[in-house]
Each structure stands twice: as C-alpha cells, then as structure tokens.
Amino acid sequence: GPGVQQVCLCGGPSALPRIVHTAKTLFPSAAFPSPRGRFEPSEAQCMGAAVHGKQLQQQGLLEAVPSSCPSAVRSLQAVYLSSTASPSLAACLLVLEPLSCLPARRTLQASLCSPSGYLQLLLGDALRPLGDLVFSVPAGLQQVSVSVAASEDGSLSLEVSDGERVLASLSVPAL
C-alpha cells in the first residue's frame, strides 16, 4: 500500500529472509525500523498475550484462582510456553498456573505444521525466557506430546515425545 509509512515485522518468522523480502516488495516506500532494544520480535505474540491478560485481569474479567494444597510447596510465578511449530501452540500459552502446587505437570497434544519445531519456556508476567528447545520429528508424524513439569525445588523440564519415545528435552534449574 502507498499509504503505509512504517512496517514493524514481529513474530518468529519475521527473521526469515523470504518474509522480509516479501514485506519490502509489498511496501517498497515504507521504513522498516528495527524493534530490537524495544522488544524481541520473536516474543511479540507472548508479550501481546501477557499485556492483554493483564488488562483483562485489571478489568475484573480474568481471575487467578490459587489451588489449595496446604502442605505442598507452591510455585511463585506462572510458566508459559510459546511455539512456531504448531498452530495449537502458536500464541503464548499458560501451562502452569501461578501458585500451583509443586510438583506439577501438564501435558498437551500439539499438531505440527512442519517436520521441525521450536518451543520457548517463559516465566512470570514479564515472560522472561528460560530456555529454547529446537526439535525435529520423524517423517509422517503430525502430532506430538509436549510436557512441562515443575519439581518441588522449582526446577522445570520441557519434553517433546511421540507417545513412545522422547524426541527432545530441556531442563531448567530452579531460580
């Protein structure tokens, strides 16, 4: 469009040369300022989801309900998962609630749109990156199990499996 003055590319695929080339072809007169320093382009979806969630909470439309576990250890912050590998995990997804009883585990089924994937584990309202997991899957596999677990000491683990074997895993020590 001739009226577009600036284009800010964000999201994981914005780093792909083909995406940048296509955007510059579609908007030849637009400036493409670098967002680095203001935010990380690959984390834009998670940041947007966090801001929106906080706004909903402030408006009273979203309520955090702590679980009751009288003698168990509780986590202090929420744990989020973000991915570019699966449409079902494309946005930033809350996988462990704040104040969850520890140990805690959540397993999700994810459909894949490519033979490789990328998952990012994020902590708290600030969505602080804890670790990245890049994985590839056998030909023909279209769905994987993604498990996030927190141990009693607060360490986290992320695991991708095909139901029978672990394809990739990531461990993050307690903070």
Buried (B, 14 or more C-beta within 10 A) or exposed (E): EEEEEEBBBBBBEBEEEEBBEEBEEEBEEBEEEEBEEEEBBBBBBBBBBBEEBEEEEEEEEEEEEEEEEEEEBBBEBBBBBBBBBBEBBBBBBBBBBBBBBBBBBBEBEBEBEEBEBBBBBBBBBEBEBBBEBEBBBEEEEEEBBBBBBBBEEBBBBBBBBEEEEEBBEBEBEEE
